[in-house]
Amino acid sequence: MRPYIERLADLIVNFGANVQEGQIVDVGTGLGKEALTRAITASAYKRGAKFVDVSYWDPYLKRARVQYAADDVLDFVPPWYGERTLQLGEERGAEISLSGPVEPHLFDDLDPDRLGRDVFPRVKEWTTVINERTVNWCVAPGPSENWAKLVHPELEPSAALDKLWEQIVHICRLDEQDPEAAWRERNLGLKGVAERLTERRFDRIELEGPGTNLTIGLLPTSRWVGGGEETVDGIAHMANLPTEEVFTSPDPERVEGTVRATKPLQTQGRIIEELTVRFEGGRAVEIDADAGAETLRALVGQDEGGARLGELALVDSQGRIGPLNTVFYDTLLDENAASHIALGSAYEATAGEEDRPRLNQSDIHVDFMIGSPEVDVTGVTADGQRVPVLRDASWQL
């Protein structure tokens, strides 16, 4: 897999984060992902990075904190973590994060409420940096044997890792002769869909399917985004690699109905199965699941905006993840296989300046998948015209 490790590292550095000469590069990674992390570091220095700062996440440290820390300090994060994030923005640095579970099921026996309250390593200042667009950043998959065993438990560990790598090579278009060109073509398509959705000026989006009857209001200046982003200084980058979505931020006060998740959600180190959420007046008033509901309830209870929506993202069936019919237990991949919504913070780039004060604000951002070929997505205009948007997971615009 060494050639693919280096190709993925180069794609992440050169095209995903688009690291610039002289930049500080912050890399967030996890145990078991050392080979890819080292390849990313080497690639960034070859690209001209000034300094590459790598932080490894060890989930056993979080387990100890949730087990033994005093109850009244579980929401505490030392201020220097947030200051470090803000300084990265001030320095116009780059950020690369590797996704994928590091130690699945490690937290299964912990108190779910305490687990949901400890949001570290996420820091709220990251939302500020994203909205100010001062960092060119990229989240990309970091395969590991532990993650592979979770996704492909029927295989021996080495075979499972080979299978996971094979899928990620395909998903990230590394099997193309020119992966960057393949991504530019895909991104153009996504940008075109986003432009058509924005031009329609829908008042609300309706989702209907098995267990789902949900209406999500949009803001008058809501705009749809897809196919890559750009910093305030004009540096193009892909915040997610891969990306197959177009997204916007809804009106956090106009969400009504019930939605059923179409894939498991992995958050806070817990797998939440068969999730159902009911909204009234924009708030998630009921959160139920076969497993993990208590952790999600505690997580969204962190602040006032945690129970409101900050994102609506639509995904068609033409991407490379959905057709694999694989649950990856990783939000980066699973959310780009199916349409999804997010509880928590919104993205300022998805609304005009006059509506930005109305966007949802929160210290959390939790995506969960709600789309499938059985879920119809319809746009409704202010005068009541109903326009099919997705049918059988295919664009109708």
N, C-alpha and C positions, 0 to 999 in steps of 0.2 A: 504493500500500500504506500510505500515511500513516495513514488512519483505522484500519486494522487494527493498525499499530504502536502507536498510542495506546491502542486497546482492549486489546491484549495487555498493555501496560505497566500499565494500570489494574487488570487482572485479577490480574496477578502481585503488585502492591503491595497492593491492597485486600483480595484474597481469598486469594491464595497465601501470601505472607508475612504478611499481615494487619498491616502496619506500624502502630504505635501512635504517637499524638502524643508528641513529645519523645524518640523513640528515635533512636539512632545506627543508620544503615543501612549495612552493608558490602555492596558490589556487586562480584562477581567476573565478569569478562567477557573478551572476546577481540577481537583485531583483526578488522575487518569487521562488527562488531556495534554500531557506534557509534550508529546512529539509534535502535535499541531501548534501548540503554544510557542515552542522553540522555532518552528519553521516560520511562524508569523513574525516573531522577533527578528529573525535573520532577514526576512523579506522587507520589513519596515526599515531596517538599517540600510539595506541595499537601495531602497527607495529614497534615502536621504534623511531619515528621521534623526532628530537631535538626541533624543533619549527615549527608550522604550521601558515603561514602568509596568511590571507584571505583578498582579495580585492573584494568588491562588485561594479559592474558596474551599474550606474544609467543613463539611456539614456536621462533623462530630463536635465541633466547637459550638455550633448553634444548639445541638442536642443538649449539651451540658448546660447551656444558658437556660433553655426552656425547662429543663429538669430542676435546676437548683437556684436560679436567680430569684431574688425577692419579687413578689407579685407586683409591687408598685414601681419596678424599674424595667419591666419587660418592653415598654415602648421607648426607652431611652437609647439614643445613639449619640456618642461623643461628637461634639460640634465640629471637630477637625475633619470628619468624613465629609460633611456637607461643604465645609470651606475648601477642601481639596477639589471637590467637584466644581464649585464655582470658580476656583482659580484655573482649572483646566479650560473653562470657557473664556476667562480673561486672557489666557495665554493663546487662545485660538488653537487648542490642541485637537487631537483625534482620539476617538474611543473605539475599541474593539472588544466585544463581549462574545464568549463562546457559550452556547446554550446546550441543553441536554442534561438529564438527571445524572448526578454524580454518585449518589448512594440511595437507590430506590428503596422505599419502605423503611428507611432508618427512623422516621418519625411516627410510624404507625401506632406505637404504643404510648405516645405522649399525650398529655392533656390537650384536647383539641382547641379549647379556648385560649390557653396560654400560647400554644403554637401560633394561632392566628394573630395574636397581639404582637409578636416579635417579628417585625417586617424586615429587619436587617438580613441581607446586605443592601436592600434598597434604601436610598436616602431621598428625601423629598426635594432636595436641591436639584436633582437630576431633571425634574419637570421644568424647573426654571431654565436650565441650560438648553433643553430641547426647544422650549418656546422662544427663547432668545436666539436660537439657531446659531450659536457661537462655536459649536463643535461638529465636525464631520464624523459621524459615528456609524457603526455597523454591528448588528447582532447576527452571528452565523453559527451553524451547527458544529459542535465539537464531539465527534464520535468517541466513545469509550466502551470498554468491555462491559461495565456494569449497565450502561444504558442499553447496549445491544442485547443483553440477556433479558432485560425488561420487555423490549420490543419483540424479540424472537425467542421466547422461552422454549420452543420446541427444538431448538438447535443447540449443539455444543457451543460453549463460549467462544471459541475461535471462529467457528462457522457463523455464529450470530454476528460477531464483529465484522466479518467479511461481508455478510449480507447487508448490514447497516451501511457500511462504506459504499457498497454497490448502489444502494438506494440514494445516498447523499450525492454521490458522483452524478447520478442521473438528475436528481432534483436541482442541483446547482449548475447543471448544464456543462459539467466538466467533460462529458462525453462528446461535446461538440468540438469541431476543429478549432473554432475561435469562440470560447465561452463568453468573452466580453461582447462580441458582436451579437451573439444569440440573446444576451440579456438586453442589449440596446434595442433589439427588435421587439422583444416582449414588453419592455418598458414603454415603447412608443404606443403599443396597443393599449396598455393600461392607461396611459395618459389620455388617449382618445376616448376611452370609456368615461373617465373622470370628467372630461370636458363636456361630454354629452349629458351626463347626469347633472352637472352644474347648470348647464343651459336650460334644463327643464324647470328649474326652480320649484321643485316639489315642496309642498307644505308639510307632507308627512310620508313615511314609508310604512307599508303594512306587510307583515309576514304571516303566512298561514300554512300550516302543515300539521302532522301528527303531534298533538300535545302543545301546539303553538298557535296562538292568536294574539299577535302583538302589534300595537301601533306606536310608532316612534315619530314624534314631531321634530321638524327641522327649524332652524332659525332663518329669518328672511335672507341673510347673507351667507348661509351655509354653502361651502364649496367642497367639492370632492377632490381628493388627492390620490395619485397612484403613479407608479413607475419611477420612483426615486425622488430625492429631495435636494435642496440646495441650502448652504449656509448663508448667513447674512453677508459674507464676503464673496459669495458666488462659487463656492466649492461644491460641485455636484457629488452626491454620495447616495448609497442605498442603505437606509437605516436597517432594513431587513434583507438578508441574503440567505435564502430566496425570498422573493416577494411575488405574490399573485393576486393582491387585493387592491381595491379602491376604497377609500374610507372618508368619513366626515365626522364631525362632532355634532350630536343632536341637541335639541332644546331639552335641558335636563328636567324641566318641569312638565313636559308633555310626553310621557311614556305611560301607556296603559295596556294591561292584558297579561297574558301568561306565555312564557317561552320555555321550551324544553331543549336542553343541550343535546346535540347530536353526536358528540364525542366526549370521552372523559376529559376532565380538566386536572392538570397537575399544577398545584400551586402550594407554596409554603412546604414543599416536600411531601405533600399528601395528594393522593389521587382521589378526586371527587367523581363518583359514579352516578349516572342517571339524575343529573341536576335539573331542577325545575325552579323557576323564579317567577313570582307574580308581582306586577307593578301597579301602583295606584298613585296618581298625581305626580308621576315621575320617580317615585321612590320604590325600591325593592322592599315590599312589605312582607313577603314570604320567601324563604329560601329553604328548599327541601332537596334531599339527595339520599340515595341508598347508602352512601358512605361519604364522610368528610364534610357534611353540611355545617357542623359546629365550627370547624376551622374557618370556612368561608364567611359565616356570620360574624365571627370575631374580627376577621380581617376587614370586612366592609364597615364594621362599627368603629373603625379607628377615628373617623371624623364625619362631619355632616355630609360631605360629598361622596363618601364611600358607597352609599346605597343608591346613587344616581348614575346615569349613563354618561360616559365621556367619549364614547366612540361607537360608530356603526360602520362595519366594513363588509363589503360584498365581494364574493369570490365565485368565479364561474368554474366550469369543469374542464377548461382548456389548459390549466396549469399542469405541472408534472407531479404534484403531490397527491391530490385527490384520487386519480386513477389507480394509484398503487394499493388503495384499500387497506392501508396500514395505519394503526393508531401508534403514534410516536411518543405519546406522553410527554410532549415538549411543545409548549405554546407556539414557538416560532414556526415549527413545521405544521402542527395541527391547525393553527389559525389561517394558514395559507393553503389549506386543503378545503376549507368550508367558510362560509360567511360567519361572522362573529360580532359580538358586542362586547363592550368593556365597561365594567363598573369602576368609577373613579375619575381620574384627571382627564381633561380634554386637551386637544392640540389647538393652539391659537391659530396656526396656519390654515385651519379649516373654516374660518369665519372672518367676515369683514370687521374692520376696526370697531364699528359702532356696536356690533353684537358680542365682541370678545368679553366684556364684563359679565355677560350672561352665561358664558361657558362654565361647565362644571369644574370645580376646583377640589382637589383631594390629594392626600399624600400617597394614595395607592392607585394602581391601574391594573385591573384583572380582566383579561380577555377570556371569553369562553365561546365555544363553537355552537352555532344554532342553525347552520345551513346544511342542506342536503338536496338531492334531486326532487324530494317530496315536498320541499318547502318553497312555496310561491312567494315571490317578492314583487310588490306592486307599489308604484309611486302614485300619489294622489295630489293633484294641484289644488290651489286655494279655492278654485270654483268647483271642485268636486270631480274633475275628470280623472279617471283611473287609467293608468298606463302600465302595462306589463313591463317589468324590469328583468326578472329572472324567472324562467320556466324550465323545469328539468335541468336546473343549474346552467342554463345557457342564456346569454344576453339577448334581450328582445328589442333593445333600443336601435 
